[in-house]
Amino acid sequence: VSPDTETIFTNQFWESQDFITNALDNVKARVYVDGKCVFYEKPLLESGTLGTKCNSQVIIPHMTASYSDGPNDDESGDAIPMCTLRNFPSQIEHCIEWGRAQFEDLFSASAKQASNYLKDPEAWTKELRAKTLDLDSESAMLSAVSKEMTELKEVYRIIMRATSKDCNFESCVQEAYNEFHKVYRDKIDALIALYPQDTVDKDGNLFWSGTKRFPQSATFNVDNPIHMNYVLNMANLLAVNYGLRRTGKAVPLDHPWRSSSTVKGIIATLSPPEPVKEKVDLSGGGEELEDGDKGKEGEGADDVNEEITAFENLLKELERISSNLGGVTVEAADFEKDDDLNFHIDFITAASNMRAWNYRLKEVSRHKCKMIAGKIIPAIATTTASVTGLVTIELLKLMQPGKKIEAFKDSSNSLGINGYFFSEPPPPIKAKDEYDVMLLEDVVCRPEGFTKWDKTIIKGDKSMSLAGFREAFKAETGLNCVTLLHSSANVPGSKGHSTFLYDEPESRGEEYMQTPLVETIADIYGGDVLGKTYIKLDCSCQDDTEAYYKIPEIVFHY
């Protein structure tokens, strides 16, 4: 159940449910299901376990707050300092966390941006320019350009690779082979050159002591299974990025791409890349360098201007080739720990173990790597049984009509200390009048004190025009719709991102205003709008005195 499967789990599916019970393992999925239950006004029985701990929450339409209204999980307490991950790992956990970050950097983050660009080059470019080259403040522009430059280069590189006539599995193997030398040879050699083994700090103590382990650089060996696993798994993940295979379609077990002999044969035709003097990133709490020649020299005006020019040239080059990208796809690899055939955990295991070898740490099994990278805490049968019983009790209460909020109980328990804590569910949060810092004026609630469970329903049909919708909106709410957009306009990378259906100062013309609204939505935002009977819309509204109001979520029935 996710945004990608809404063609399966349709409006009719959610409407047919009496209540929902959750058995999910991540916050993102929980928030998604919670949102659906709020929209369709379905009771939700939420629960979870964490070793000997368990919790349950009952969510009832118009009676209680929802899951999303609770406190956000804060995982920052276990965060590992960036300098440790980048240059000074001392535990296998550091290597696995680094390997997980490598997965995100190599196959997910930049690939996702490249994919968003291909979906709508004009909107993506416009958004990037707005937060970089179009900024009024020169210092802000310079800072933004410097920050976005690396990402832009990666997006350009990925698109050029995906469009290349030579993009095939063999080229993916070569890229993985080169990346191995860059990460496990060149970067390690650069760190050793910066801090030789006999380096001492300002107090005369050996630099490589305590938790700092002196590293060793790697030489690729086709007979080393970790080396081969790194290249094989990375090549397969790159094949996804470049559209050579689809994410949801697993590579068969007997496919040549899974064969070490296939990869060995390709590597036999390659020569190790020439060593490159890599830059050592000491940001994020790294060592302070005292030698002037080792520190980063200040950038002059010429360097800054060159970076801005390079940034503009890259954007122009992307714009130039955008008309020739028909049929090209780039697909990001979203980390999924539970699919043993998707190469995700296999890559992280190989990357982590190579990192461990660099720093003379003990290698880790695939199973342990999966547990740590996937943040898996083993389930305990007694905990699961306890929370199942607690949820069932709340379900029995739901089946009895007329129960008030005080009859229901949320719980937070720890079997390890024999602690069981029950509380009455909190009521839904009511909207309040407030000062809007963007509009620079007060915004009033209509009706007063509405909650997320309330809706503003506008009834029409598939022939209702935008002009007709605004008239129906006025009749229903007594307010004027001054801006209108589909909810997907707020999703970066989606078709129609940041595009309004209606924006009062703009003149769209009579023909646009009289076009059926659902056809306009389908044209701007895409999706199966015509196959549905209602959709969510967002708007800002004013009364006849131009005072702003906020209203419950708008649902257009047609």
Disulfide bonds with the S-S distance in Angstrom:
none
